[in-house]
Structure formats: structure tokens, C-alpha cells
Amino acid sequence: MSTYETNSASVWAASTAWSTALVLNATSAAASILLARASIVTCRRR
């Protein structure tokens, strides 16, 4: 493997990990927002 191939592979791995982290953060944020809305609705019903 040349240095260019190694660099491109490491860049691809880093970008993949970065996009995965962004997706996980967005998913957890959406879940927390939904949970907050659900708790607000249940509190209002009471």
C-alpha cells in the first residue's frame, strides 16, 4: 500500500466515524425532544 492509499483509507475511516457520530447525536437529540414533549403532555393531562 502506498502512503496515498493509507491516507485515503484513514480519511475515509475518520469521515465514516464522524458521520456516524453525527447521526447518533441527532438521533439522541430527537429522542430527548420527543421524550420531553411526551412528559409535558402527560403532565398537562394530569
VOZAMAR-47987 format. One record per residue: residue number from 1; x, y, z of N, C-alpha, C in turn. Coordinates in Angstrom, 1 decimal, padded with zeros to 4 digits. Example, Ala and Ser with C-alpha at 12.3 -4.5 7.8 and 13.67 -1.06 7.14 Angstrom:
! residues 2
  resi     n.x     n.y     n.z    ca.x    ca.y    ca.z     c.x     c.y     c.z
     1   013.2  -005.7   007.8   012.3  -004.5   007.8   013.2  -003.3   007.8
     2   012.8  -002.2   007.1   013.7  -001.1   007.1   012.9   000.0   007.9
This chain:
! residues 46
  resi     n.x     n.y     n.z    ca.x    ca.y    ca.z     c.x     c.y     c.z
     1   000.8  -001.2   000.0   000.0   000.0   000.0   000.9   001.2   000.0
     2   000.5   002.2  -000.8   001.3   003.4  -000.8   000.8   004.4   000.3
     3   001.5   005.4   000.5   001.1   006.4   001.5  -000.2   007.1   001.2
     4  -000.4   007.3  -000.1  -001.7   007.9  -000.6  -002.9   007.0  -000.2
     5  -002.7   005.7  -000.5  -003.8   004.8  -000.2  -004.0   004.7   001.3
     6  -003.0   004.7   002.1  -003.1   004.7   003.6  -003.8   006.0   004.0
     7  -003.4   007.1   003.5  -004.0   008.4   003.9  -005.5   008.4   003.5
     8  -005.8   008.0   002.3  -007.2   008.0   001.9  -008.1   007.0   002.7
     9  -007.5   005.9   003.1  -008.2   004.9   003.9  -008.5   005.5   005.3
    10  -007.5   006.2   005.9  -007.7   006.8   007.2  -008.7   008.0   007.1
    11  -008.6   008.7   006.1  -009.6   009.8   005.9  -011.0   009.3   005.8
    12  -011.1   008.2   005.0  -012.5   007.6   004.8  -013.0   007.0   006.2
    13  -012.1   006.4   007.0  -012.5   005.9   008.3  -012.9   007.0   009.2
    14  -012.1   008.1   009.2  -012.4   009.3   010.0  -013.7   009.9   009.6
    15  -014.0   010.0   008.3  -015.2   010.7   007.9  -016.4   009.7   008.2
    16  -016.2   008.4   008.1  -017.3   007.5   008.4  -017.6   007.6   009.9
    17  -016.6   007.6   010.8  -016.8   007.7   012.2  -017.5   009.0   012.5
    18  -017.1   010.1   011.9  -017.6   011.4   012.1  -019.1   011.5   011.7
    19  -019.5   010.9   010.6  -020.9   010.9   010.1  -021.7   010.0   011.1
    20  -021.1   008.9   011.5  -021.8   008.0   012.4  -022.1   008.8   013.7
    21  -021.1   009.5   014.2  -021.3   010.2   015.5  -022.4   011.3   015.3
    22  -022.4   012.0   014.2  -023.4   013.0   013.9  -024.8   012.4   013.9
    23  -024.9   011.2   013.2  -026.2   010.6   013.2  -026.7   010.1   014.6
    24  -025.7   009.6   015.4  -026.1   009.2   016.7  -026.5   010.4   017.6
    25  -025.8   011.5   017.4  -026.1   012.7   018.2  -027.5   013.2   017.8
    26  -027.8   013.2   016.5  -029.1   013.7   016.0  -030.2   012.8   016.5
    27  -029.9   011.5   016.5  -031.0   010.6   016.9  -031.2   010.7   018.4
    28  -030.2   010.9   019.2  -030.4   011.1   020.7  -031.1   012.4   021.0
    29  -030.7   013.4   020.2  -031.4   014.7   020.4  -032.9   014.6   020.1
    30  -033.2   014.0   019.0  -034.6   013.8   018.6  -035.3   013.0   019.6
    31  -034.7   012.0   020.1  -035.3   011.1   021.2  -035.6   011.9   022.4
    32  -034.6   012.7   022.8  -034.8   013.5   024.1  -035.9   014.5   023.9
    33  -036.0   015.1   022.7  -037.0   016.1   022.4  -038.4   015.4   022.5
    34  -038.5   014.3   021.9  -039.8   013.5   021.9  -040.1   013.1   023.3
    35  -039.1   012.7   024.1  -039.4   012.3   025.5  -039.9   013.6   026.3
    36  -039.2   014.7   026.0  -039.6   015.9   026.8  -041.1   016.3   026.4
    37  -041.4   016.2   025.1  -042.8   016.6   024.7  -043.8   015.6   025.3
    38  -043.4   014.3   025.3  -044.3   013.3   025.9  -044.5   013.6   027.4
    39  -043.5   013.9   028.1  -043.6   014.2   029.5  -044.4   015.4   029.8
    40  -044.3   016.5   028.9  -045.1   017.7   029.0  -046.6   017.4   028.8
    41  -046.8   016.6   027.8  -048.2   016.2   027.5  -048.8   015.4   028.7
    42  -048.1   014.5   029.2  -048.7   013.7   030.3  -048.9   014.6   031.5
    43  -048.0   015.5   031.8  -048.2   016.4   032.9  -049.4   017.3   032.7
    44  -049.6   017.8   031.5  -050.8   018.6   031.2  -052.1   017.8   031.4
    45  -052.1   016.5   031.0  -053.3   015.7   031.1  -053.6   015.5   032.6
    46  -052.7   015.5   033.5  -052.9   015.3   034.9  -053.4   016.7   035.4
